[in-house]
């Protein structure tokens, strides 16, 4: 990456492009199915998000609580740019397990 190129989030390791303008995170970044995680995009300004799974889409300005049921990626388009983050969902315990006689 050089000063004359157009930089995208996290595309430059040399530091010439500076930090991404729209950093997006999930905290924690891995949860059990339907557990709560915080989706944050504080540097993006007011904008919209779109996720590949049950979290859907909506408005964001800072952070929101979410309850994912599957691993998915969410993209934020805000006033300062675009960024994305992935939430990893780990399988929960099997519920209502019943033994079946052979």
C-alpha positions, 0 to 999 in steps of 0.5 A, a space after each residue: 500500500 502506498 500514499 497514492 492508493 485507495 485503502 480499505 479497512 485492515 488492508 495495509 500492514 505498513 501503517 501507511 494507510 492508518 487505522 480503519 475508519 470504521 472498526 466493528 467488533 463483537 464482544 465477546 466474539 464467540 458465544 453459545 447459541 442465543 447468548 448475548 453479545 455486544 455489537 459495536 461500531 463507535 467510530 463508524 458514526 450513525 449508520 446501518 448494519 446488515 448480517 448474514 444470519 438471524 441478526 438481520 439488519 437495522 440502524 446502529 449508532 455506537 453499540 447494540 446487544 444481539 443474540 445470534 443463533 448461528 455464526 455470521 458476519 455483520 457489515 456496518 455502513 456508517 458516516 466514516 466508512 464500512 466495516 465488518 465483524 464475525 460472531 462465532 456461535 458455538 453449539 449449546 448443550 443438547 436439550 430434551 435428550 431421551 434415550 431410545 430403546 433398541 
